[in-house]
């Protein structure tokens, strides 16, 4: 499901460790793909991560350092 909402992401050693979305904390248990792309001068870092119950695609805008939850799905675990 496409979301496009701002979230808080806790990082350790440049790796997402938790995501706070709608007041709930989701611990990242697995990191999938990480890639970057440019939109004009702005570099975006895209992370695909899973918690115990969710798959999430996160976007870090390197200009303003705002994290956006782009997609979320129940991972069926």
N, CA, C and O atoms as a Tripos MOL2 file, in Angstrom:
@<TRIPOS>MOLECULE
protein
  308   307    77     0     0
PROTEIN
NO_CHARGES

@<TRIPOS>ATOM
      1 N           0.8390   -1.1650    0.0000 N.3       1 UNK1
      2 CA          0.0000    0.0000    0.0000 C.3       1 UNK1
      3 C           0.8940    1.2430    0.0000 C.2       1 UNK1
      4 O           1.8350    1.3360    0.7880 O.2       1 UNK1
      5 N           0.6030    2.1740   -0.8670 N.am      2 UNK2
      6 CA          1.3430    3.4320   -0.9170 C.3       2 UNK2
      7 C           0.8940    4.3070    0.2390 C.2       2 UNK2
      8 O          -0.3020    4.4640    0.4850 O.2       2 UNK2
      9 N           1.8810    4.8880    0.9630 N.am      3 UNK3
     10 CA          1.5770    5.6690    2.1500 C.3       3 UNK3
     11 C           2.0250    7.1230    1.9960 C.2       3 UNK3
     12 O           1.2100    8.0380    2.1140 O.2       3 UNK3
     13 N           3.3210    7.3390    1.7310 N.am      4 UNK4
     14 CA          3.9270    8.6660    1.6050 C.3       4 UNK4
     15 C           3.6660    9.5520    2.8180 C.2       4 UNK4
     16 O           3.1140   10.6460    2.6980 O.2       4 UNK4
     17 N           4.0800    9.0530    4.0070 N.am      5 UNK5
     18 CA          3.9510    9.8000    5.2560 C.3       5 UNK5
     19 C           5.3210    9.9430    5.9070 C.2       5 UNK5
     20 O           6.1660    9.0530    5.8060 O.2       5 UNK5
     21 N           5.5290   11.0780    6.5790 N.am      6 UNK6
     22 CA          6.7680   11.2840    7.3120 C.3       6 UNK6
     23 C           6.8170   10.3250    8.4970 C.2       6 UNK6
     24 O           5.8110   10.0730    9.1600 O.2       6 UNK6
     25 N           8.0230    9.7950    8.7440 N.am      7 UNK7
     26 CA          8.2440    8.8910    9.8730 C.3       7 UNK7
     27 C           9.5610    9.2540   10.5460 C.2       7 UNK7
     28 O          10.3690   10.0070   10.0040 O.2       7 UNK7
     29 N           9.7580    8.7040   11.7320 N.am      8 UNK8
     30 CA         11.0330    8.8230   12.4300 C.3       8 UNK8
     31 C          11.7500    7.4910   12.2980 C.2       8 UNK8
     32 O          11.1620    6.4320   12.5170 O.2       8 UNK8
     33 N          13.0280    7.5530   11.9360 N.am      9 UNK9
     34 CA         13.8220    6.3340   11.7720 C.3       9 UNK9
     35 C          15.0530    6.4420   12.6540 C.2       9 UNK9
     36 O          15.7840    7.4300   12.5890 O.2       9 UNK9
     37 N          15.2830    5.4270   13.4810 N.am     10 UNK10
     38 CA         16.4880    5.3540   14.3050 C.3      10 UNK10
     39 C          17.5580    4.5920   13.5540 C.2      10 UNK10
     40 O          17.3160    3.5000   13.0390 O.2      10 UNK10
     41 N          18.7510    5.1810   13.4940 N.am     11 UNK11
     42 CA         19.8620    4.5780   12.7470 C.3      11 UNK11
     43 C          21.0060    4.2070   13.6950 C.2      11 UNK11
     44 O          21.2760    4.9110   14.6680 O.2      11 UNK11
     45 N          21.6640    3.1020   13.3960 N.am     12 UNK12
     46 CA         22.8940    2.7000   14.0700 C.3      12 UNK12
     47 C          23.8510    2.2560   12.9880 C.2      12 UNK12
     48 O          23.5290    1.3730   12.1940 O.2      12 UNK12
     49 N          25.0290    2.8620   12.9490 N.am     13 UNK13
     50 CA         26.0410    2.5380   11.9260 C.3      13 UNK13
     51 C          25.4660    2.6690   10.5130 C.2      13 UNK13
     52 O          25.7170    1.8240    9.6540 O.2      13 UNK13
     53 N          24.6950    3.7330   10.2810 N.am     14 UNK14
     54 CA         24.0990    4.0260    8.9730 C.3      14 UNK14
     55 C          23.1130    2.9710    8.4900 C.2      14 UNK14
     56 O          22.9130    2.8020    7.2870 O.2      14 UNK14
     57 N          22.4990    2.2630    9.4320 N.am     15 UNK15
     58 CA         21.5190    1.2270    9.1160 C.3      15 UNK15
     59 C          20.2490    1.4950    9.9260 C.2      15 UNK15
     60 O          20.3370    1.7140   11.1340 O.2      15 UNK15
     61 N          19.0690    1.4830    9.2950 N.am     16 UNK16
     62 CA         17.8280    1.6800   10.0580 C.3      16 UNK16
     63 C          17.6110    0.5580   11.0750 C.2      16 UNK16
     64 O          17.7170   -0.6230   10.7420 O.2      16 UNK16
     65 N          17.3040    0.9430   12.3260 N.am     17 UNK17
     66 CA         17.0680   -0.0380   13.3890 C.3      17 UNK17
     67 C          15.6220   -0.0510   13.8600 C.2      17 UNK17
     68 O          15.1330   -1.0760   14.3360 O.2      17 UNK17
     69 N          14.9280    1.0900   13.7310 N.am     18 UNK18
     70 CA         13.5090    1.1230   14.0700 C.3      18 UNK18
     71 C          12.8270    2.2390   13.2950 C.2      18 UNK18
     72 O          13.4640    3.1960   12.8550 O.2      18 UNK18
     73 N          11.5150    2.0940   13.1390 N.am     19 UNK19
     74 CA         10.6910    3.0830   12.4550 C.3      19 UNK19
     75 C           9.5250    3.4160   13.3720 C.2      19 UNK19
     76 O           8.8420    2.5150   13.8590 O.2      19 UNK19
     77 N           9.2930    4.7000   13.6120 N.am     20 UNK20
     78 CA          8.1240    5.1220   14.3790 C.3      20 UNK20
     79 C           7.1280    5.7070   13.3910 C.2      20 UNK20
     80 O           7.3920    6.7110   12.7290 O.2      20 UNK20
     81 N           5.9650    5.0450   13.3090 N.am     21 UNK21
     82 CA          4.9090    5.4440   12.3840 C.3      21 UNK21
     83 C           3.5940    5.4460   13.1400 C.2      21 UNK21
     84 O           3.2210    4.4460   13.7530 O.2      21 UNK21
     85 N           2.9070    6.5470   13.0970 N.am     22 UNK22
     86 CA          1.6200    6.7130   13.7910 C.3      22 UNK22
     87 C           1.7210    6.3430   15.2660 C.2      22 UNK22
     88 O           0.8320    5.6910   15.8140 O.2      22 UNK22
     89 N           2.8140    6.7660   15.9030 N.am     23 UNK23
     90 CA          2.9950    6.5600   17.3380 C.3      23 UNK23
     91 C           3.4440    5.1780   17.7480 C.2      23 UNK23
     92 O           3.6190    4.9230   18.9390 O.2      23 UNK23
     93 N           3.6370    4.2710   16.7950 N.am     24 UNK24
     94 CA          4.0770    2.9180   17.1220 C.3      24 UNK24
     95 C           5.4880    2.6800   16.6030 C.2      24 UNK24
     96 O           5.8250    3.0690   15.4850 O.2      24 UNK24
     97 N           6.3020    2.0420   17.4220 N.am     25 UNK25
     98 CA          7.6740    1.7160   17.0420 C.3      25 UNK25
     99 C           7.7280    0.3180   16.4350 C.2      25 UNK25
    100 O           7.1730   -0.6330   16.9850 O.2      25 UNK25
    101 N           8.3960    0.2090   15.3050 N.am     26 UNK26
    102 CA          8.5580   -1.0710   14.5980 C.3      26 UNK26
    103 C          10.0570   -1.3450   14.4890 C.2      26 UNK26
    104 O          10.7750   -0.6170   13.8040 O.2      26 UNK26
    105 N          10.5240   -2.3890   15.1580 N.am     27 UNK27
    106 CA         11.9360   -2.7640   15.1180 C.3      27 UNK27
    107 C          12.2580   -3.4170   13.7860 C.2      27 UNK27
    108 O          11.5710   -4.3400   13.3500 O.2      27 UNK27
    109 N          13.3070   -2.9280   13.1490 N.am     28 UNK28
    110 CA         13.7500   -3.4960   11.8750 C.3      28 UNK28
    111 C          14.5010   -4.7930   12.1560 C.2      28 UNK28
    112 O          15.4870   -4.7970   12.8930 O.2      28 UNK28
    113 N          14.0350   -5.8950   11.5690 N.am     29 UNK29
    114 CA         14.6820   -7.1920   11.7750 C.3      29 UNK29
    115 C          15.4860   -7.6280   10.5550 C.2      29 UNK29
    116 O          16.3540   -8.4950   10.6590 O.2      29 UNK29
    117 N          15.2010   -7.0300    9.4020 N.am     30 UNK30
    118 CA         15.9450   -7.3970    8.1980 C.3      30 UNK30
    119 C          15.9650   -6.2060    7.2450 C.2      30 UNK30
    120 O          14.9650   -5.5110    7.0630 O.2      30 UNK30
    121 N          17.1320   -5.9940    6.6470 N.am     31 UNK31
    122 CA         17.2850   -4.9420    5.6460 C.3      31 UNK31
    123 C          17.4720   -5.6180    4.3000 C.2      31 UNK31
    124 O          18.3500   -6.4620    4.1220 O.2      31 UNK31
    125 N          16.6320   -5.2310    3.3630 N.am     32 UNK32
    126 CA         16.7340   -5.7780    2.0130 C.3      32 UNK32
    127 C          17.5880   -4.8620    1.1570 C.2      32 UNK32
    128 O          18.7440   -4.5880    1.4780 O.2      32 UNK32
    129 N          17.0170   -4.4010    0.0820 N.am     33 UNK33
    130 CA         17.7550   -3.5490   -0.8420 C.3      33 UNK33
    131 C          17.9520   -2.1480   -0.2990 C.2      33 UNK33
    132 O          17.1100   -1.6160    0.4240 O.2      33 UNK33
    133 N          19.0830   -1.5620   -0.6620 N.am     34 UNK34
    134 CA         19.3550   -0.1470   -0.4190 C.3      34 UNK34
    135 C          19.9060    0.4040   -1.7200 C.2      34 UNK34
    136 O          20.8660   -0.1310   -2.2740 O.2      34 UNK34
    137 N          19.2970    1.4730   -2.2060 N.am     35 UNK35
    138 CA         19.8310    2.1200   -3.4010 C.3      35 UNK35
    139 C          19.6000    3.6180   -3.3010 C.2      35 UNK35
    140 O          18.8550    4.0910   -2.4430 O.2      35 UNK35
    141 N          20.2450    4.3510   -4.1840 N.am     36 UNK36
    142 CA         20.1270    5.7990   -4.2040 C.3      36 UNK36
    143 C          19.7090    6.2580   -5.5900 C.2      36 UNK36
    144 O          19.9150    5.5670   -6.5880 O.2      36 UNK36
    145 N          19.1160    7.4460   -5.6210 N.am     37 UNK37
    146 CA         18.8450    8.0960   -6.8930 C.3      37 UNK37
    147 C          18.8100    9.5970   -6.6650 C.2      37 UNK37
    148 O          18.6020   10.0690   -5.5470 O.2      37 UNK37
    149 N          19.0170   10.3330   -7.7400 N.am     38 UNK38
    150 CA         18.9830   11.7910   -7.6620 C.3      38 UNK38
    151 C          17.7070   12.3160   -8.2870 C.2      38 UNK38
    152 O          17.2290   11.8080   -9.3010 O.2      38 UNK38
    153 N          17.1680   13.3490   -7.6540 N.am     39 UNK39
    154 CA         16.0530   14.1110   -8.1880 C.3      39 UNK39
    155 C          16.5610   15.5470   -8.2470 C.2      39 UNK39
    156 O          16.4620   16.2840   -7.2660 O.2      39 UNK39
    157 N          17.1040   15.9450   -9.3960 N.am     40 UNK40
    158 CA         17.7980   17.2310   -9.4790 C.3      40 UNK40
    159 C          19.0610   17.1610   -8.6450 C.2      40 UNK40
    160 O          19.8970   16.2820   -8.8570 O.2      40 UNK40
    161 N          19.2120   18.0780   -7.6990 N.am     41 UNK41
    162 CA         20.3900   18.0910   -6.8190 C.3      41 UNK41
    163 C          20.2110   17.2040   -5.5900 C.2      41 UNK41
    164 O          21.1700   16.9510   -4.8610 O.2      41 UNK41
    165 N          19.0010   16.7390   -5.3600 N.am     42 UNK42
    166 CA         18.6910   15.9950   -4.1400 C.3      42 UNK42
    167 C          18.9680   14.5060   -4.3080 C.2      42 UNK42
    168 O          18.4840   13.8680   -5.2440 O.2      42 UNK42
    169 N          19.7560   13.9690   -3.3830 N.am     43 UNK43
    170 CA         20.0250   12.5320   -3.3400 C.3      43 UNK43
    171 C          19.0110   11.8860   -2.3980 C.2      43 UNK43
    172 O          18.7830   12.3700   -1.2900 O.2      43 UNK43
    173 N          18.4070   10.7880   -2.8510 N.am     44 UNK44
    174 CA         17.4700   10.0180   -2.0480 C.3      44 UNK44
    175 C          18.0710    8.6420   -1.7740 C.2      44 UNK44
    176 O          18.6140    8.0040   -2.6760 O.2      44 UNK44
    177 N          17.9720    8.1930   -0.5340 N.am     45 UNK45
    178 CA         18.3950    6.8450   -0.1450 C.3      45 UNK45
    179 C          17.1300    6.0390    0.1140 C.2      45 UNK45
    180 O          16.3090    6.4150    0.9500 O.2      45 UNK45
    181 N          16.9770    4.9420   -0.5970 N.am     46 UNK46
    182 CA         15.8020    4.0800   -0.4680 C.3      46 UNK46
    183 C          16.2100    2.7950    0.2440 C.2      46 UNK46
    184 O          17.1470    2.1150   -0.1750 O.2      46 UNK46
    185 N          15.5010    2.4700    1.3230 N.am     47 UNK47
    186 CA         15.7520    1.2510    2.0820 C.3      47 UNK47
    187 C          14.4920    0.3940    2.0700 C.2      47 UNK47
    188 O          13.3970    0.8970    2.3220 O.2      47 UNK47
    189 N          14.6360   -0.8820    1.7830 N.am     48 UNK48
    190 CA         13.5620   -1.8560    1.9420 C.3      48 UNK48
    191 C          13.8630   -2.6340    3.2130 C.2      48 UNK48
    192 O          14.9080   -3.2750    3.3200 O.2      48 UNK48
    193 N          12.9480   -2.5790    4.1810 N.am     49 UNK49
    194 CA         13.1850   -3.2170    5.4800 C.3      49 UNK49
    195 C          11.9440   -3.9890    5.8970 C.2      49 UNK49
    196 O          10.8470   -3.7520    5.3910 O.2      49 UNK49
    197 N          12.1360   -4.9230    6.8320 N.am     50 UNK50
    198 CA         11.0050   -5.6320    7.4210 C.3      50 UNK50
    199 C          11.0970   -5.5650    8.9390 C.2      50 UNK50
    200 O          12.1820   -5.5450    9.5210 O.2      50 UNK50
    201 N           9.9300   -5.5320    9.5540 N.am     51 UNK51
    202 CA          9.8140   -5.7240   10.9980 C.3      51 UNK51
    203 C           9.2470   -7.1280   11.1810 C.2      51 UNK51
    204 O           9.2140   -7.9130   10.2330 O.2      51 UNK51
    205 N           8.8070   -7.4410   12.3730 N.am     52 UNK52
    206 CA          8.2480   -8.7830   12.5840 C.3      52 UNK52
    207 C           6.9200   -8.9620   11.8500 C.2      52 UNK52
    208 O           6.5070  -10.0940   11.5970 O.2      52 UNK52
    209 N           6.2430   -7.8600   11.5020 N.am     53 UNK53
    210 CA          4.9240   -7.9790   10.8660 C.3      53 UNK53
    211 C           4.7740   -7.1760    9.5790 C.2      53 UNK53
    212 O           3.8040   -7.3730    8.8480 O.2      53 UNK53
    213 N           5.7180   -6.2700    9.2800 N.am     54 UNK54
    214 CA          5.5440   -5.3540    8.1510 C.3      54 UNK54
    215 C           6.7400   -5.3230    7.2140 C.2      54 UNK54
    216 O           7.8830   -5.4960    7.6370 O.2      54 UNK54
    217 N           6.4600   -5.1010    5.9360 N.am     55 UNK55
    218 CA          7.4720   -4.7190    4.9540 C.3      55 UNK55
    219 C           7.3160   -3.2170    4.7540 C.2      55 UNK55
    220 O           6.1970   -2.7250    4.6150 O.2      55 UNK55
    221 N           8.4330   -2.4820    4.7390 N.am     56 UNK56
    222 CA          8.3800   -1.0370    4.5600 C.3      56 UNK56
    223 C           9.4400   -0.5740    3.5590 C.2      56 UNK56
    224 O          10.5620   -1.0800    3.5460 O.2      56 UNK56
    225 N           9.0650    0.3930    2.7250 N.am     57 UNK57
    226 CA         10.0430    1.0540    1.8660 C.3      57 UNK57
    227 C          10.1770    2.4820    2.3770 C.2      57 UNK57
    228 O           9.2090    3.2410    2.4240 O.2      57 UNK57
    229 N          11.4190    2.8280    2.7640 N.am     58 UNK58
    230 CA         11.7240    4.1160    3.3630 C.3      58 UNK58
    231 C          12.5560    4.9620    2.4160 C.2      58 UNK58
    232 O          13.4090    4.4450    1.6940 O.2      58 UNK58
    233 N          12.3030    6.2670    2.4210 N.am     59 UNK59
    234 CA         13.0480    7.2000    1.5800 C.3      59 UNK59
    235 C          13.6470    8.2740    2.4760 C.2      59 UNK59
    236 O          12.9210    8.9720    3.1840 O.2      59 UNK59
    237 N          14.9680    8.4060    2.4470 N.am     60 UNK60
    238 CA         15.6590    9.4760    3.1600 C.3      60 UNK60
    239 C          16.0830   10.5300    2.1540 C.2      60 UNK60
    240 O          16.9030   10.2630    1.2760 O.2      60 UNK60
    241 N          15.5230   11.7330    2.2800 N.am     61 UNK61
    242 CA         15.8860   12.8770    1.4490 C.3      61 UNK61
    243 C          17.1400   13.4810    2.0720 C.2      61 UNK61
    244 O          17.0830   13.9870    3.1920 O.2      61 UNK61
    245 N          18.2710   13.4390    1.3710 N.am     62 UNK62
    246 CA         19.5330   13.8830    1.9620 C.3      62 UNK62
    247 C          19.6590   15.4020    2.0490 C.2      62 UNK62
    248 O          20.5510   15.8980    2.7370 O.2      62 UNK62
    249 N          18.7930   16.1500    1.3740 N.am     63 UNK63
    250 CA         18.8240   17.6120    1.5010 C.3      63 UNK63
    251 C          18.2100   18.0690    2.8140 C.2      63 UNK63
    252 O          18.8090   18.8730    3.5280 O.2      63 UNK63
    253 N          17.0270   17.5720    3.1400 N.am     64 UNK64
    254 CA         16.3470   18.0340    4.3480 C.3      64 UNK64
    255 C          16.3390   16.9930    5.4770 C.2      64 UNK64
    256 O          15.8210   17.2560    6.5620 O.2      64 UNK64
    257 N          16.9140   15.8150    5.2160 N.am     65 UNK65
    258 CA         17.0220   14.7140    6.1800 C.3      65 UNK65
    259 C          15.6550   14.2470    6.6980 C.2      65 UNK65
    260 O          15.5320   13.8120    7.8440 O.2      65 UNK65
    261 N          14.6460   14.3410    5.8520 N.am     66 UNK66
    262 CA         13.3130   13.8640    6.2010 C.3      66 UNK66
    263 C          13.1210   12.4480    5.6570 C.2      66 UNK66
    264 O          13.3870   12.1650    4.4890 O.2      66 UNK66
    265 N          12.6490   11.5670    6.5490 N.am     67 UNK67
    266 CA         12.3180   10.1940    6.1780 C.3      67 UNK67
    267 C          10.8580   10.1280    5.7730 C.2      67 UNK67
    268 O           9.9980   10.7180    6.4260 O.2      67 UNK67
    269 N          10.5800    9.4090    4.6960 N.am     68 UNK68
    270 CA          9.2170    9.1880    4.2430 C.3      68 UNK68
    271 C           8.9810    7.6900    4.1130 C.2      68 UNK68
    272 O           9.7700    6.9690    3.5030 O.2      68 UNK68
    273 N           7.8790    7.2390    4.7000 N.am     69 UNK69
    274 CA          7.4370    5.8670    4.5000 C.3      69 UNK69
    275 C           6.6470    5.8570    3.2060 C.2      69 UNK69
    276 O           5.5400    6.3920    3.1400 O.2      69 UNK69
    277 N           7.2160    5.2500    2.1810 N.am     70 UNK70
    278 CA          6.5790    5.2630    0.8580 C.3      70 UNK70
    279 C           5.5700    4.1420    0.6760 C.2      70 UNK70
    280 O           4.4910    4.3480    0.1210 O.2      70 UNK70
    281 N           5.9290    2.9570    1.1460 N.am     71 UNK71
    282 CA          5.0520    1.7900    0.9980 C.3      71 UNK71
    283 C           5.1180    0.9530    2.2640 C.2      71 UNK71
    284 O           6.1270    0.9250    2.9690 O.2      71 UNK71
    285 N           4.0150    0.2750    2.5270 N.am     72 UNK72
    286 CA          3.9590   -0.6320    3.6640 C.3      72 UNK72
    287 C           3.0230   -1.7870    3.3230 C.2      72 UNK72
    288 O           1.9860   -1.6000    2.6850 O.2      72 UNK72
    289 N           3.4080   -2.9780    3.7580 N.am     73 UNK73
    290 CA          2.5550   -4.1540    3.5600 C.3      73 UNK73
    291 C           2.7410   -5.1030    4.7250 C.2      73 UNK73
    292 O           3.8170   -5.1750    5.3190 O.2      73 UNK73
    293 N           1.6840   -5.8270    5.0460 N.am     74 UNK74
    294 CA          1.7600   -6.8800    6.0450 C.3      74 UNK74
    295 C           2.5780   -8.0090    5.4250 C.2      74 UNK74
    296 O           2.2500   -8.4840    4.3380 O.2      74 UNK74
    297 N           3.6420   -8.4450    6.1060 N.am     75 UNK75
    298 CA          4.4880   -9.4780    5.5050 C.3      75 UNK75
    299 C           4.0170  -10.8950    5.7990 C.2      75 UNK75
    300 O           4.6510  -11.8600    5.3730 O.2      75 UNK75
    301 N           2.9150  -11.0290    6.5210 N.am     76 UNK76
    302 CA          2.3250  -12.3530    6.7040 C.3      76 UNK76
    303 C           3.0100  -13.2620    7.6880 C.2      76 UNK76
    304 O           2.6820  -14.4460    7.7650 O.2      76 UNK76
    305 N           3.9760  -12.7280    8.4620 N.am     77 UNK77
    306 CA          4.6670  -13.5790    9.4400 C.3      77 UNK77
    307 C           3.8370  -13.7060   10.6910 C.2      77 UNK77
    308 O           4.2440  -14.3820   11.6360 O.2      77 UNK77
@<TRIPOS>BOND
     1     1     2 1
     2     2     3 1
     3     3     4 2
     4     3     5 am
     5     5     6 1
     6     6     7 1
     7     7     8 2
     8     7     9 am
     9     9    10 1
    10    10    11 1
    11    11    12 2
    12    11    13 am
    13    13    14 1
    14    14    15 1
    15    15    16 2
    16    15    17 am
    17    17    18 1
    18    18    19 1
    19    19    20 2
    20    19    21 am
    21    21    22 1
    22    22    23 1
    23    23    24 2
    24    23    25 am
    25    25    26 1
    26    26    27 1
    27    27    28 2
    28    27    29 am
    29    29    30 1
    30    30    31 1
    31    31    32 2
    32    31    33 am
    33    33    34 1
    34    34    35 1
    35    35    36 2
    36    35    37 am
    37    37    38 1
    38    38    39 1
    39    39    40 2
    40    39    41 am
    41    41    42 1
    42    42    43 1
    43    43    44 2
    44    43    45 am
    45    45    46 1
    46    46    47 1
    47    47    48 2
    48    47    49 am
    49    49    50 1
    50    50    51 1
    51    51    52 2
    52    51    53 am
    53    53    54 1
    54    54    55 1
    55    55    56 2
    56    55    57 am
    57    57    58 1
    58    58    59 1
    59    59    60 2
    60    59    61 am
    61    61    62 1
    62    62    63 1
    63    63    64 2
    64    63    65 am
    65    65    66 1
    66    66    67 1
    67    67    68 2
    68    67    69 am
    69    69    70 1
    70    70    71 1
    71    71    72 2
    72    71    73 am
    73    73    74 1
    74    74    75 1
    75    75    76 2
    76    75    77 am
    77    77    78 1
    78    78    79 1
    79    79    80 2
    80    79    81 am
    81    81    82 1
    82    82    83 1
    83    83    84 2
    84    83    85 am
    85    85    86 1
    86    86    87 1
    87    87    88 2
    88    87    89 am
    89    89    90 1
    90    90    91 1
    91    91    92 2
    92    91    93 am
    93    93    94 1
    94    94    95 1
    95    95    96 2
    96    95    97 am
    97    97    98 1
    98    98    99 1
    99    99   100 2
   100    99   101 am
   101   101   102 1
   102   102   103 1
   103   103   104 2
   104   103   105 am
   105   105   106 1
   106   106   107 1
   107   107   108 2
   108   107   109 am
   109   109   110 1
   110   110   111 1
   111   111   112 2
   112   111   113 am
   113   113   114 1
   114   114   115 1
   115   115   116 2
   116   115   117 am
   117   117   118 1
   118   118   119 1
   119   119   120 2
   120   119   121 am
   121   121   122 1
   122   122   123 1
   123   123   124 2
   124   123   125 am
   125   125   126 1
   126   126   127 1
   127   127   128 2
   128   127   129 am
   129   129   130 1
   130   130   131 1
   131   131   132 2
   132   131   133 am
   133   133   134 1
   134   134   135 1
   135   135   136 2
   136   135   137 am
   137   137   138 1
   138   138   139 1
   139   139   140 2
   140   139   141 am
   141   141   142 1
   142   142   143 1
   143   143   144 2
   144   143   145 am
   145   145   146 1
   146   146   147 1
   147   147   148 2
   148   147   149 am
   149   149   150 1
   150   150   151 1
   151   151   152 2
   152   151   153 am
   153   153   154 1
   154   154   155 1
   155   155   156 2
   156   155   157 am
   157   157   158 1
   158   158   159 1
   159   159   160 2
   160   159   161 am
   161   161   162 1
   162   162   163 1
   163   163   164 2
   164   163   165 am
   165   165   166 1
   166   166   167 1
   167   167   168 2
   168   167   169 am
   169   169   170 1
   170   170   171 1
   171   171   172 2
   172   171   173 am
   173   173   174 1
   174   174   175 1
   175   175   176 2
   176   175   177 am
   177   177   178 1
   178   178   179 1
   179   179   180 2
   180   179   181 am
   181   181   182 1
   182   182   183 1
   183   183   184 2
   184   183   185 am
   185   185   186 1
   186   186   187 1
   187   187   188 2
   188   187   189 am
   189   189   190 1
   190   190   191 1
   191   191   192 2
   192   191   193 am
   193   193   194 1
   194   194   195 1
   195   195   196 2
   196   195   197 am
   197   197   198 1
   198   198   199 1
   199   199   200 2
   200   199   201 am
   201   201   202 1
   202   202   203 1
   203   203   204 2
   204   203   205 am
   205   205   206 1
   206   206   207 1
   207   207   208 2
   208   207   209 am
   209   209   210 1
   210   210   211 1
   211   211   212 2
   212   211   213 am
   213   213   214 1
   214   214   215 1
   215   215   216 2
   216   215   217 am
   217   217   218 1
   218   218   219 1
   219   219   220 2
   220   219   221 am
   221   221   222 1
   222   222   223 1
   223   223   224 2
   224   223   225 am
   225   225   226 1
   226   226   227 1
   227   227   228 2
   228   227   229 am
   229   229   230 1
   230   230   231 1
   231   231   232 2
   232   231   233 am
   233   233   234 1
   234   234   235 1
   235   235   236 2
   236   235   237 am
   237   237   238 1
   238   238   239 1
   239   239   240 2
   240   239   241 am
   241   241   242 1
   242   242   243 1
   243   243   244 2
   244   243   245 am
   245   245   246 1
   246   246   247 1
   247   247   248 2
   248   247   249 am
   249   249   250 1
   250   250   251 1
   251   251   252 2
   252   251   253 am
   253   253   254 1
   254   254   255 1
   255   255   256 2
   256   255   257 am
   257   257   258 1
   258   258   259 1
   259   259   260 2
   260   259   261 am
   261   261   262 1
   262   262   263 1
   263   263   264 2
   264   263   265 am
   265   265   266 1
   266   266   267 1
   267   267   268 2
   268   267   269 am
   269   269   270 1
   270   270   271 1
   271   271   272 2
   272   271   273 am
   273   273   274 1
   274   274   275 1
   275   275   276 2
   276   275   277 am
   277   277   278 1
   278   278   279 1
   279   279   280 2
   280   279   281 am
   281   281   282 1
   282   282   283 1
   283   283   284 2
   284   283   285 am
   285   285   286 1
   286   286   287 1
   287   287   288 2
   288   287   289 am
   289   289   290 1
   290   290   291 1
   291   291   292 2
   292   291   293 am
   293   293   294 1
   294   294   295 1
   295   295   296 2
   296   295   297 am
   297   297   298 1
   298   298   299 1
   299   299   300 2
   300   299   301 am
   301   301   302 1
   302   302   303 1
   303   303   304 2
   304   303   305 am
   305   305   306 1
   306   306   307 1
   307   307   308 2
@<TRIPOS>SUBSTRUCTURE
     1 UNK1         2 RESIDUE 1 A UNK
     2 UNK2         6 RESIDUE 1 A UNK
     3 UNK3        10 RESIDUE 1 A UNK
     4 UNK4        14 RESIDUE 1 A UNK
     5 UNK5        18 RESIDUE 1 A UNK
     6 UNK6        22 RESIDUE 1 A UNK
     7 UNK7        26 RESIDUE 1 A UNK
     8 UNK8        30 RESIDUE 1 A UNK
     9 UNK9        34 RESIDUE 1 A UNK
    10 UNK10       38 RESIDUE 1 A UNK
    11 UNK11       42 RESIDUE 1 A UNK
    12 UNK12       46 RESIDUE 1 A UNK
    13 UNK13       50 RESIDUE 1 A UNK
    14 UNK14       54 RESIDUE 1 A UNK
    15 UNK15       58 RESIDUE 1 A UNK
    16 UNK16       62 RESIDUE 1 A UNK
    17 UNK17       66 RESIDUE 1 A UNK
    18 UNK18       70 RESIDUE 1 A UNK
    19 UNK19       74 RESIDUE 1 A UNK
    20 UNK20       78 RESIDUE 1 A UNK
    21 UNK21       82 RESIDUE 1 A UNK
    22 UNK22       86 RESIDUE 1 A UNK
    23 UNK23       90 RESIDUE 1 A UNK
    24 UNK24       94 RESIDUE 1 A UNK
    25 UNK25       98 RESIDUE 1 A UNK
    26 UNK26      102 RESIDUE 1 A UNK
    27 UNK27      106 RESIDUE 1 A UNK
    28 UNK28      110 RESIDUE 1 A UNK
    29 UNK29      114 RESIDUE 1 A UNK
    30 UNK30      118 RESIDUE 1 A UNK
    31 UNK31      122 RESIDUE 1 A UNK
    32 UNK32      126 RESIDUE 1 A UNK
    33 UNK33      130 RESIDUE 1 A UNK
    34 UNK34      134 RESIDUE 1 A UNK
    35 UNK35      138 RESIDUE 1 A UNK
    36 UNK36      142 RESIDUE 1 A UNK
    37 UNK37      146 RESIDUE 1 A UNK
    38 UNK38      150 RESIDUE 1 A UNK
    39 UNK39      154 RESIDUE 1 A UNK
    40 UNK40      158 RESIDUE 1 A UNK
    41 UNK41      162 RESIDUE 1 A UNK
    42 UNK42      166 RESIDUE 1 A UNK
    43 UNK43      170 RESIDUE 1 A UNK
    44 UNK44      174 RESIDUE 1 A UNK
    45 UNK45      178 RESIDUE 1 A UNK
    46 UNK46      182 RESIDUE 1 A UNK
    47 UNK47      186 RESIDUE 1 A UNK
    48 UNK48      190 RESIDUE 1 A UNK
    49 UNK49      194 RESIDUE 1 A UNK
    50 UNK50      198 RESIDUE 1 A UNK
    51 UNK51      202 RESIDUE 1 A UNK
    52 UNK52      206 RESIDUE 1 A UNK
    53 UNK53      210 RESIDUE 1 A UNK
    54 UNK54      214 RESIDUE 1 A UNK
    55 UNK55      218 RESIDUE 1 A UNK
    56 UNK56      222 RESIDUE 1 A UNK
    57 UNK57      226 RESIDUE 1 A UNK
    58 UNK58      230 RESIDUE 1 A UNK
    59 UNK59      234 RESIDUE 1 A UNK
    60 UNK60      238 RESIDUE 1 A UNK
    61 UNK61      242 RESIDUE 1 A UNK
    62 UNK62      246 RESIDUE 1 A UNK
    63 UNK63      250 RESIDUE 1 A UNK
    64 UNK64      254 RESIDUE 1 A UNK
    65 UNK65      258 RESIDUE 1 A UNK
    66 UNK66      262 RESIDUE 1 A UNK
    67 UNK67      266 RESIDUE 1 A UNK
    68 UNK68      270 RESIDUE 1 A UNK
    69 UNK69      274 RESIDUE 1 A UNK
    70 UNK70      278 RESIDUE 1 A UNK
    71 UNK71      282 RESIDUE 1 A UNK
    72 UNK72      286 RESIDUE 1 A UNK
    73 UNK73      290 RESIDUE 1 A UNK
    74 UNK74      294 RESIDUE 1 A UNK
    75 UNK75      298 RESIDUE 1 A UNK
    76 UNK76      302 RESIDUE 1 A UNK
    77 UNK77      306 RESIDUE 1 A UNK
